[in-house]
Amino acid sequence: MRALTWTGMKPPPSMVVRTVTPTVNLRRISFRTKRICVKATASSGTAVSGGEVVEAVELAEIGERSKKWKWKGEYSINYFVKDSPEEVTPASQTVLLVHGFGASIPHWRRNINALSKNHTVYAIDLLGFGASEKPPGFSYTMESWAELILSFLEEVVQKPTILIGNSVGSLACVIAASDPQRDLVKGLVLLNCAGGMNNKAVFDDWRIKLLMPLLLLIDFLLKQRGIASALFNRVKDRDNLKNILTNVYGNKDNVDDTLVEIIAGPANSEGALDAFVSILTGPPGPNPIKLIPEINKPVLVLWGDQDGLTPLDGPVAKYFTSLPGQLPNFSLYVLQGVGHCPQDDRPDLVHERLLPWLDQLSST
């Protein structure tokens, strides 16, 4: 997820019509005529979504199979890997999953099995999140996360990799892929890409302009330790967190106790408060609008149309939806009824677009 204010705004229907074919639009409208539910808990490895079975990785398996890697020989980074049970073929890809703000590896639990049937899947907890280290006094930046990703590809994965990110994880992947010195990224999949590490990035959105005095006040207050601690404790309260997540997801039924625990658990670890403050008050980082033209690798963008954090009528999404006709390496699909975290909100719709794209990438 991204550290942005919920706007509650919905995009105009014309945006959806402009970015998907009529056939796809009709299929997706039919989905909305009935209640969609994708549920997965720590004790259940399967879920039903739109009549399809989505096999989720058990949280216990993620914990047991996770490994540690030392970034820069200093910071402990948690990661997970699952190989394809079938023999590796030329069509097999290596992918790295990169979560968003406040999330961690388990946020991909509904995608790992679908991807690992034919591909090798890595997932990482960014520094400051999940089971990775949260060093005191560390100044978090988008550039540092991008550098972490590139170092992980060099030292652990050791082969060209397709980066799949959500929210600020998407932006970190964009920054990593735009590095001209290291050719480590084979392709990009961006799920509701963030415009920056925090609100200060989206300066040309009228909603952010309107809220800017309040945001600057919040920045000031967060630098007061007592106030920051009280606010953080309120945010990570499970009831409050569930309300926040309900606003972030299009599929409200998918905001269950397991999801709340995935977000709340790491927030209680040492260093989580410092990370929270540094991320919200730090520099927003490079603008993806300036970086995307520098990337010549294949790019797939999936965008939930019910996203109130990076809405379709906001400047970042407007830019991305304008690209399919301009850049030959660029594909974009709008997912109807889906919020800011498509991979967990409606994994079936994500897999419907992602898996064929990976197969096509292999054939070309």
C-alpha positions as a Python dict, from the first residue, in 0.01 Angstrom:
ca = {
    (1, 'M'): (0, 0, 0),
    (2, 'R'): (100, 361, -31),
    (3, 'A'): (127, 625, 240),
    (4, 'L'): (-138, 853, 91),
    (5, 'T'): (-460, 1007, 215),
    (6, 'W'): (-783, 830, 119),
    (7, 'T'): (-979, 1062, -110),
    (8, 'G'): (-1295, 858, -152),
    (9, 'M'): (-1308, 979, -513),
    (10, 'K'): (-1412, 744, -793),
    (11, 'P'): (-1284, 783, -1149),
    (12, 'P'): (-1519, 876, -1430),
    (13, 'P'): (-1649, 579, -1633),
    (14, 'S'): (-1487, 719, -1948),
    (15, 'M'): (-1146, 634, -1811),
    (16, 'V'): (-1231, 264, -1804),
    (17, 'V'): (-1373, 265, -2154),
    (18, 'R'): (-1062, 438, -2285),
    (19, 'T'): (-813, 190, -2144),
    (20, 'V'): (-971, -150, -2207),
    (21, 'T'): (-1134, -316, -2505),
    (22, 'P'): (-1513, -338, -2516),
    (23, 'T'): (-1503, -717, -2493),
    (24, 'V'): (-1302, -708, -2172),
    (25, 'N'): (-1523, -434, -2035),
    (26, 'L'): (-1836, -642, -2085),
    (27, 'R'): (-1681, -943, -1917),
    (28, 'R'): (-1579, -737, -1619),
    (29, 'I'): (-1920, -573, -1589),
    (30, 'S'): (-2071, -919, -1562),
    (31, 'F'): (-1849, -984, -1262),
    (32, 'R'): (-2004, -690, -1082),
    (33, 'T'): (-2357, -831, -1100),
    (34, 'K'): (-2280, -1061, -811),
    (35, 'R'): (-2087, -1044, -488),
    (36, 'I'): (-1720, -1131, -526),
    (37, 'C'): (-1539, -1293, -236),
    (38, 'V'): (-1176, -1397, -207),
    (39, 'K'): (-1098, -1524, 138),
    (40, 'A'): (-781, -1685, 267),
    (41, 'T'): (-677, -1742, 625),
    (42, 'A'): (-372, -1882, 794),
    (43, 'S'): (-546, -2217, 825),
    (44, 'S'): (-675, -2236, 470),
    (45, 'G'): (-467, -2279, 158),
    (46, 'T'): (-747, -2221, -93),
    (47, 'A'): (-989, -1941, -168),
    (48, 'V'): (-1277, -1891, -411),
    (49, 'S'): (-1285, -1585, -637),
    (50, 'G'): (-1554, -1536, -899),
    (51, 'G'): (-1612, -1911, -912),
    (52, 'E'): (-1239, -1982, -953),
    (53, 'V'): (-1017, -2146, -693),
    (54, 'V'): (-721, -1934, -585),
    (55, 'E'): (-464, -2139, -398),
    (56, 'A'): (-296, -1933, -127),
    (57, 'V'): (34, -2006, 43),
    (58, 'E'): (-12, -2073, 413),
    (59, 'L'): (136, -1804, 636),
    (60, 'A'): (317, -2075, 830),
    (61, 'E'): (490, -2191, 512),
    (62, 'I'): (606, -1839, 434),
    (63, 'G'): (750, -1806, 784),
    (64, 'E'): (921, -2144, 779),
    (65, 'R'): (1071, -2108, 431),
    (66, 'S'): (1185, -1747, 459),
    (67, 'K'): (1558, -1678, 453),
    (68, 'K'): (1788, -1394, 557),
    (69, 'W'): (2035, -1198, 347),
    (70, 'K'): (2271, -922, 460),
    (71, 'W'): (2241, -610, 250),
    (72, 'K'): (2570, -417, 241),
    (73, 'G'): (2693, -673, 492),
    (74, 'E'): (2496, -489, 759),
    (75, 'Y'): (2117, -494, 726),
    (76, 'S'): (1919, -817, 766),
    (77, 'I'): (1669, -861, 481),
    (78, 'N'): (1395, -1124, 488),
    (79, 'Y'): (1307, -1303, 164),
    (80, 'F'): (1113, -1603, 36),
    (81, 'V'): (1169, -1821, -270),
    (82, 'K'): (954, -2088, -432),
    (83, 'D'): (1064, -2277, -743),
    (84, 'S'): (840, -2430, -1004),
    (85, 'P'): (757, -2794, -923),
    (86, 'E'): (794, -2869, -1294),
    (87, 'E'): (1123, -2889, -1478),
    (88, 'V'): (1255, -2543, -1563),
    (89, 'T'): (1203, -2467, -1933),
    (90, 'P'): (1305, -2178, -2160),
    (91, 'A'): (954, -2040, -2098),
    (92, 'S'): (1016, -2018, -1723),
    (93, 'Q'): (1077, -1673, -1580),
    (94, 'T'): (1230, -1550, -1256),
    (95, 'V'): (1014, -1292, -1079),
    (96, 'L'): (1063, -1079, -769),
    (97, 'L'): (758, -958, -576),
    (98, 'V'): (792, -620, -402),
    (99, 'H'): (519, -513, -157),
    (100, 'G'): (384, -165, -82),
    (101, 'F'): (375, 63, 224),
    (102, 'G'): (307, -118, 550),
    (103, 'A'): (290, -460, 383),
    (104, 'S'): (529, -756, 353),
    (105, 'I'): (579, -1091, 177),
    (106, 'P'): (246, -1244, 296),
    (107, 'H'): (59, -976, 102),
    (108, 'W'): (149, -1191, -203),
    (109, 'R'): (23, -1517, -49),
    (110, 'R'): (-257, -1544, -305),
    (111, 'N'): (-21, -1503, -601),
    (112, 'I'): (286, -1710, -517),
    (113, 'N'): (138, -2051, -600),
    (114, 'A'): (-15, -1938, -930),
    (115, 'L'): (318, -1789, -1037),
    (116, 'S'): (538, -2072, -911),
    (117, 'K'): (358, -2335, -1122),
    (118, 'N'): (579, -2231, -1415),
    (119, 'H'): (819, -1973, -1278),
    (120, 'T'): (1071, -1920, -998),
    (121, 'V'): (926, -1674, -747),
    (122, 'Y'): (1119, -1455, -507),
    (123, 'A'): (952, -1217, -263),
    (124, 'I'): (1126, -966, -38),
    (125, 'D'): (1051, -759, 271),
    (126, 'L'): (1188, -412, 204),
    (127, 'L'): (1408, -260, 473),
    (128, 'G'): (1178, -119, 742),
    (129, 'F'): (893, -363, 678),
    (130, 'G'): (788, -718, 758),
    (131, 'A'): (1060, -934, 909),
    (132, 'S'): (1342, -727, 761),
    (133, 'E'): (1553, -508, 986),
    (134, 'K'): (1427, -165, 1090),
    (135, 'P'): (1754, 10, 1182),
    (136, 'P'): (1730, 307, 1421),
    (137, 'G'): (1807, 639, 1262),
    (138, 'F'): (1793, 509, 905),
    (139, 'S'): (1670, 766, 652),
    (140, 'Y'): (1435, 578, 421),
    (141, 'T'): (1422, 685, 57),
    (142, 'M'): (1285, 542, -266),
    (143, 'E'): (1639, 532, -400),
    (144, 'S'): (1761, 318, -110),
    (145, 'W'): (1486, 61, -171),
    (146, 'A'): (1571, 54, -542),
    (147, 'E'): (1937, -1, -456),
    (148, 'L'): (1837, -284, -220),
    (149, 'I'): (1641, -451, -504),
    (150, 'L'): (1934, -428, -745),
    (151, 'S'): (2178, -563, -486),
    (152, 'F'): (1939, -851, -415),
    (153, 'L'): (1924, -937, -786),
    (154, 'E'): (2304, -926, -810),
    (155, 'E'): (2389, -1122, -499),
    (156, 'V'): (2096, -1360, -444),
    (157, 'V'): (1894, -1411, -764),
    (158, 'Q'): (2190, -1378, -1002),
    (159, 'K'): (1988, -1374, -1324),
    (160, 'P'): (1771, -1130, -1522),
    (161, 'T'): (1445, -1088, -1334),
    (162, 'I'): (1094, -956, -1387),
    (163, 'L'): (1002, -716, -1108),
    (164, 'I'): (640, -717, -987),
    (165, 'G'): (552, -438, -746),
    (166, 'N'): (253, -281, -574),
    (167, 'S'): (224, 88, -484),
    (168, 'V'): (558, 222, -353),
    (169, 'G'): (699, -122, -434),
    (170, 'S'): (611, -52, -798),
    (171, 'L'): (790, 281, -786),
    (172, 'A'): (1100, 118, -633),
    (173, 'C'): (1093, -131, -922),
    (174, 'V'): (1066, 152, -1177),
    (175, 'I'): (1369, 327, -1024),
    (176, 'A'): (1567, 0, -1026),
    (177, 'A'): (1477, -72, -1389),
    (178, 'S'): (1583, 277, -1497),
    (179, 'D'): (1941, 230, -1370),
    (180, 'P'): (2155, 252, -1687),
    (181, 'Q'): (2459, 91, -1526),
    (182, 'R'): (2311, -249, -1440),
    (183, 'D'): (2108, -460, -1681),
    (184, 'L'): (1942, -680, -1419),
    (185, 'V'): (1573, -623, -1492),
    (186, 'K'): (1403, -819, -1769),
    (187, 'G'): (1057, -665, -1738),
    (188, 'L'): (821, -475, -1509),
    (189, 'V'): (473, -540, -1373),
    (190, 'L'): (327, -241, -1189),
    (191, 'L'): (14, -271, -975),
    (192, 'N'): (-130, 73, -895),
    (193, 'C'): (210, 242, -904),
    (194, 'A'): (266, 518, -647),
    (195, 'G'): (376, 865, -752),
    (196, 'G'): (620, 889, -462),
    (197, 'M'): (707, 765, -114),
    (198, 'N'): (447, 999, 39),
    (199, 'N'): (193, 1271, -42),
    (200, 'K'): (450, 1538, -121),
    (201, 'A'): (513, 1372, -459),
    (202, 'V'): (170, 1441, -608),
    (203, 'F'): (197, 1817, -613),
    (204, 'D'): (-22, 1867, -921),
    (205, 'D'): (-327, 1684, -784),
    (206, 'W'): (-586, 1940, -666),
    (207, 'R'): (-679, 1716, -373),
    (208, 'I'): (-321, 1714, -247),
    (209, 'K'): (-288, 2089, -303),
    (210, 'L'): (-598, 2141, -95),
    (211, 'L'): (-459, 1924, 184),
    (212, 'M'): (-99, 2049, 165),
    (213, 'P'): (-115, 2284, 471),
    (214, 'L'): (-253, 1995, 677),
    (215, 'L'): (11, 1756, 541),
    (216, 'L'): (290, 1997, 632),
    (217, 'L'): (145, 2026, 983),
    (218, 'I'): (136, 1647, 1011),
    (219, 'D'): (501, 1636, 899),
    (220, 'F'): (591, 1875, 1180),
    (221, 'L'): (388, 1684, 1440),
    (222, 'L'): (536, 1348, 1338),
    (223, 'K'): (881, 1480, 1422),
    (224, 'Q'): (767, 1519, 1783),
    (225, 'R'): (834, 1175, 1930),
    (226, 'G'): (542, 1165, 2173),
    (227, 'I'): (289, 1277, 1914),
    (228, 'A'): (429, 1037, 1653),
    (229, 'S'): (408, 745, 1895),
    (230, 'A'): (47, 822, 1986),
    (231, 'L'): (-54, 855, 1621),
    (232, 'F'): (127, 535, 1521),
    (233, 'N'): (-39, 342, 1804),
    (234, 'R'): (-376, 465, 1686),
    (235, 'V'): (-310, 373, 1323),
    (236, 'K'): (-191, 20, 1403),
    (237, 'D'): (-487, -51, 1633),
    (238, 'R'): (-654, -350, 1469),
    (239, 'D'): (-1002, -197, 1456),
    (240, 'N'): (-871, 127, 1304),
    (241, 'L'): (-647, -67, 1068),
    (242, 'K'): (-941, -274, 946),
    (243, 'N'): (-1135, 46, 871),
    (244, 'I'): (-840, 185, 675),
    (245, 'L'): (-800, -137, 477),
    (246, 'T'): (-1173, -145, 402),
    (247, 'N'): (-1130, 192, 230),
    (248, 'V'): (-827, 66, 37),
    (249, 'Y'): (-989, -255, -96),
    (250, 'G'): (-1264, -279, -355),
    (251, 'N'): (-1355, -628, -235),
    (252, 'K'): (-1455, -548, 124),
    (253, 'D'): (-1506, -914, 216),
    (254, 'N'): (-1137, -972, 157),
    (255, 'V'): (-1041, -748, 449),
    (256, 'D'): (-1027, -1030, 704),
    (257, 'D'): (-842, -1089, 1031),
    (258, 'T'): (-552, -1251, 847),
    (259, 'L'): (-493, -939, 637),
    (260, 'V'): (-514, -717, 945),
    (261, 'E'): (-256, -933, 1121),
    (262, 'I'): (-24, -924, 816),
    (263, 'I'): (-14, -544, 845),
    (264, 'A'): (-39, -506, 1223),
    (265, 'G'): (211, -775, 1329),
    (266, 'P'): (531, -616, 1189),
    (267, 'A'): (411, -271, 1305),
    (268, 'N'): (471, -387, 1664),
    (269, 'S'): (835, -477, 1605),
    (270, 'E'): (1131, -266, 1717),
    (271, 'G'): (1210, 19, 1481),
    (272, 'A'): (866, 25, 1314),
    (273, 'L'): (780, 368, 1455),
    (274, 'D'): (1106, 520, 1327),
    (275, 'A'): (1039, 372, 983),
    (276, 'F'): (683, 508, 983),
    (277, 'V'): (798, 860, 1066),
    (278, 'S'): (1093, 860, 825),
    (279, 'I'): (881, 738, 533),
    (280, 'L'): (597, 985, 587),
    (281, 'T'): (824, 1286, 643),
    (282, 'G'): (1107, 1202, 403),
    (283, 'P'): (1162, 1309, 42),
    (284, 'P'): (905, 1168, -204),
    (285, 'G'): (1172, 1039, -441),
    (286, 'P'): (1195, 1033, -823),
    (287, 'N'): (879, 1089, -1023),
    (288, 'P'): (779, 780, -1227),
    (289, 'I'): (653, 1006, -1505),
    (290, 'K'): (1012, 1111, -1570),
    (291, 'L'): (1157, 759, -1541),
    (292, 'I'): (920, 551, -1754),
    (293, 'P'): (1038, 692, -2091),
    (294, 'E'): (1391, 574, -2007),
    (295, 'I'): (1280, 210, -1971),
    (296, 'N'): (1280, -4, -2285),
    (297, 'K'): (1193, -332, -2114),
    (298, 'P'): (840, -480, -2145),
    (299, 'V'): (602, -317, -1896),
    (300, 'L'): (260, -441, -1783),
    (301, 'V'): (45, -208, -1572),
    (302, 'L'): (-267, -321, -1387),
    (303, 'W'): (-478, -55, -1215),
    (304, 'G'): (-776, -99, -984),
    (305, 'D'): (-1047, 151, -1075),
    (306, 'Q'): (-1166, 185, -713),
    (307, 'D'): (-828, 309, -588),
    (308, 'G'): (-868, 619, -373),
    (309, 'L'): (-494, 649, -299),
    (310, 'T'): (-377, 675, -660),
    (311, 'P'): (-713, 730, -834),
    (312, 'L'): (-763, 694, -1209),
    (313, 'D'): (-841, 1064, -1241),
    (314, 'G'): (-521, 1162, -1057),
    (315, 'P'): (-205, 1277, -1239),
    (316, 'V'): (-7, 952, -1199),
    (317, 'A'): (-281, 723, -1329),
    (318, 'K'): (-371, 966, -1607),
    (319, 'Y'): (-11, 951, -1724),
    (320, 'F'): (0, 572, -1720),
    (321, 'T'): (-334, 536, -1901),
    (322, 'S'): (-202, 759, -2180),
    (323, 'L'): (99, 537, -2255),
    (324, 'P'): (-31, 225, -2436),
    (325, 'G'): (-69, 412, -2765),
    (326, 'Q'): (266, 587, -2727),
    (327, 'L'): (513, 322, -2611),
    (328, 'P'): (530, -15, -2791),
    (329, 'N'): (669, -192, -2482),
    (330, 'F'): (376, -85, -2265),
    (331, 'S'): (48, -266, -2184),
    (332, 'L'): (-219, -148, -1940),
    (333, 'Y'): (-546, -294, -1811),
    (334, 'V'): (-795, -133, -1575),
    (335, 'L'): (-948, -380, -1328),
    (336, 'Q'): (-1304, -290, -1239),
    (337, 'G'): (-1421, -306, -879),
    (338, 'V'): (-1062, -335, -753),
    (339, 'G'): (-879, -109, -507),
    (340, 'H'): (-519, -14, -439),
    (341, 'C'): (-382, -367, -385),
    (342, 'P'): (-508, -572, -683),
    (343, 'Q'): (-291, -877, -611),
    (344, 'D'): (-474, -939, -283),
    (345, 'D'): (-803, -767, -359),
    (346, 'R'): (-886, -969, -673),
    (347, 'P'): (-598, -1209, -746),
    (348, 'D'): (-802, -1389, -1013),
    (349, 'L'): (-825, -1073, -1227),
    (350, 'V'): (-453, -1008, -1179),
    (351, 'H'): (-361, -1364, -1282),
    (352, 'E'): (-591, -1339, -1585),
    (353, 'R'): (-366, -1064, -1723),
    (354, 'L'): (-31, -1141, -1563),
    (355, 'L'): (15, -1511, -1648),
    (356, 'P'): (-47, -1478, -2025),
    (357, 'W'): (180, -1173, -2033),
    (358, 'L'): (461, -1376, -1876),
    (359, 'D'): (404, -1654, -2128),
    (360, 'Q'): (410, -1406, -2415),
    (361, 'L'): (729, -1254, -2280),
    (362, 'S'): (888, -1599, -2283),
    (363, 'S'): (789, -1658, -2647),
    (364, 'T'): (940, -1330, -2762),
}
